Amino acid sequence: MKKKISLRVIRRISFYYEALLKLNLPDDHYISSTQLEDITGVSCNQVRQDFFYLGISIGKQKKGYQVKKLFKELKKILSIDTGADVIVIGAGRLGRALSEYKLFKVRNVNVKALFDVKEELVGNFVHVFGEEVPIMHIDDLDEYLKQHSQIRIALLTVPEHSAQALLDKLVNLGIKGIVNFTPRILKRPEGAMGVQIVNDCIGASLYKIVYQIYHQGIDKAK
């Protein structure tokens, strides 16, 4: 039986994977838990605990973990080799910027189409890694998903007032994972089992860092 991994562990695993990507070390090099701590902020003890919990036993005492083997294990856990086709709802500046995000390619995330209601956008293309990705009308979403049933994930970058209705529509059409980039906190429709929603509120993240800098920092300095 496949071990169920908590989202907290998955989040840390993604940090480790990102660290390896940024370092771009040769496959035969080794990386230690202390080095991973320096890059990710996750303690070296926690790194070792996570790897032990996940059955990653490829480390060598005083050398660390071989980069090639560690990459392979982390990619398998994060299902990066499988890849993910996604759609973007909202073809404004944020939607287009996300579609062109260069690290999506490294992570094997493929934006297949964008959807919008603005006639001046519909029918155009976004150039993503040498491919022309179409901007389609939101009214075509139903038919598109019927023809592309492998797509299970959507990125939501629409105006706040229409966000919940569009999320409900996506769920009804079979989308199982939604990353919400709107300012509104969205909820899973009642009875929608197995649907995952991530509210990635940029404003909330900004408020958090402002508080930490101007309040917690001031308190510590006193």
ChimeraX attribute file (.defattr): number of C-alpha atoms within 10 A of each C-alpha:
attribute: neighborCount
match mode: 1-to-1
recipient: residues
	/A:1	3
	/A:2	4
	/A:3	7
	/A:4	6
	/A:5	11
	/A:6	8
	/A:7	9
	/A:8	9
	/A:9	16
	/A:10	15
	/A:11	12
	/A:12	17
	/A:13	20
	/A:14	17
	/A:15	17
	/A:16	21
	/A:17	21
	/A:18	16
	/A:19	17
	/A:20	19
	/A:21	14
	/A:22	9
	/A:23	10
	/A:24	10
	/A:25	13
	/A:26	10
	/A:27	12
	/A:28	10
	/A:29	12
	/A:30	18
	/A:31	18
	/A:32	19
	/A:33	21
	/A:34	17
	/A:35	14
	/A:36	19
	/A:37	17
	/A:38	12
	/A:39	16
	/A:40	18
	/A:41	12
	/A:42	16
	/A:43	15
	/A:44	17
	/A:45	11
	/A:46	14
	/A:47	21
	/A:48	17
	/A:49	13
	/A:50	16
	/A:51	19
	/A:52	12
	/A:53	13
	/A:54	16
	/A:55	10
	/A:56	16
	/A:57	14
	/A:58	14
	/A:59	19
	/A:60	12
	/A:61	7
	/A:62	8
	/A:63	12
	/A:64	16
	/A:65	21
	/A:66	18
	/A:67	21
	/A:68	15
	/A:69	17
	/A:70	22
	/A:71	16
	/A:72	13
	/A:73	19
	/A:74	20
	/A:75	17
	/A:76	12
	/A:77	14
	/A:78	16
	/A:79	13
	/A:80	15
	/A:81	12
	/A:82	11
	/A:83	13
	/A:84	18
	/A:85	17
	/A:86	22
	/A:87	23
	/A:88	25
	/A:89	27
	/A:90	24
	/A:91	26
	/A:92	16
	/A:93	10
	/A:94	15
	/A:95	21
	/A:96	19
	/A:97	12
	/A:98	16
	/A:99	26
	/A:100	16
	/A:101	14
	/A:102	13
	/A:103	12
	/A:104	16
	/A:105	14
	/A:106	11
	/A:107	18
	/A:108	15
	/A:109	18
	/A:110	19
	/A:111	25
	/A:112	19
	/A:113	22
	/A:114	29
	/A:115	25
	/A:116	23
	/A:117	15
	/A:118	14
	/A:119	10
	/A:120	8
	/A:121	18
	/A:122	17
	/A:123	11
	/A:124	14
	/A:125	16
	/A:126	19
	/A:127	13
	/A:128	18
	/A:129	14
	/A:130	7
	/A:131	10
	/A:132	13
	/A:133	18
	/A:134	18
	/A:135	24
	/A:136	24
	/A:137	19
	/A:138	17
	/A:139	11
	/A:140	11
	/A:141	20
	/A:142	14
	/A:143	10
	/A:144	14
	/A:145	17
	/A:146	12
	/A:147	10
	/A:148	11
	/A:149	11
	/A:150	12
	/A:151	21
	/A:152	20
	/A:153	23
	/A:154	24
	/A:155	23
	/A:156	26
	/A:157	23
	/A:158	23
	/A:159	13
	/A:160	13
	/A:161	11
	/A:162	11
	/A:163	21
	/A:164	20
	/A:165	11
	/A:166	15
	/A:167	24
	/A:168	17
	/A:169	15
	/A:170	22
	/A:171	21
	/A:172	13
	/A:173	16
	/A:174	17
	/A:175	22
	/A:176	18
	/A:177	19
	/A:178	24
	/A:179	19
	/A:180	23
	/A:181	22
	/A:182	22
	/A:183	18
	/A:184	17
	/A:185	15
	/A:186	19
	/A:187	13
	/A:188	16
	/A:189	15
	/A:190	7
	/A:191	7
	/A:192	13
	/A:193	10
	/A:194	9
	/A:195	16
	/A:196	16
	/A:197	18
	/A:198	14
	/A:199	18
	/A:200	16
	/A:201	15
	/A:202	12
	/A:203	12
	/A:204	12
	/A:205	11
	/A:206	11
	/A:207	11
	/A:208	11
	/A:209	12
	/A:210	13
	/A:211	13
	/A:212	13
	/A:213	12
	/A:214	10
	/A:215	12
	/A:216	12
	/A:217	12
	/A:218	11
	/A:219	10
	/A:220	7
	/A:221	7
	/A:222	5
